[in-house]
Amino acid sequence: MAVTLYTATIPSYLQILGAVSRLIDKAESFAADNGLDAADLIGARLADDMLPFGYQVKASVGHSLGAILGVRAGVYSPDLTPWADTFAGLRDYVAQAIAALQALDADEVDGFIGQPMRFEFRDSRMDFTADTFLLSFSQPNFYFHAATAYDILRMKGVAVGKRDFLGAVRVLG
């Protein structure tokens, strides 16, 4: 099978978002088992100048489904609305993204190649083609935020390992 824009993005988004959903489950179980308030983990940060776990989950969705929707519209701006403050809310947000990504038509995604699009955030503007935006900007951001969500949980003592980050890899057979 040839590599296409669809195959270079959507299956990986689905793989890692599935893993992020299971990270949320593990965080919820850890909080319950250790008598922690959900806010203790959802608001946890790796460093004071970094955004918390809840944001990292939200940004993972933003740089996967949100990026596709941005490409479709020709412009992507980060969603600045607050993230969910419950594990159920975070899980629902990820589940909705997974369902929307699964429903995408591969031909539509492949048809984005070469289309102009713009990233806009406050006073910053960057022009891309849709494919270079997805592959050189949003996809690295997607992995960064998913890994940061994992790292926050690991730092807080949640029993997660590399397999929890990788999720269901796509093996032959």
Secondary structure, DSSP 4 states (H G I P E B T S, - for coil): ----HHHHHHHHHHHHHHHHHHHHHHHHHHHHHTT--HHHHHT--SSTTS--HHHHHHHHHHTTHHHHHHHHHTEE----SPPPSSHHHHHHHHHHHHHHHHT--HHHHHTTTT-EEEEEETTEEEEEEHHHHIIIIIHHHHHHHHHHHHHHHHHTT----HHHHH-S-----
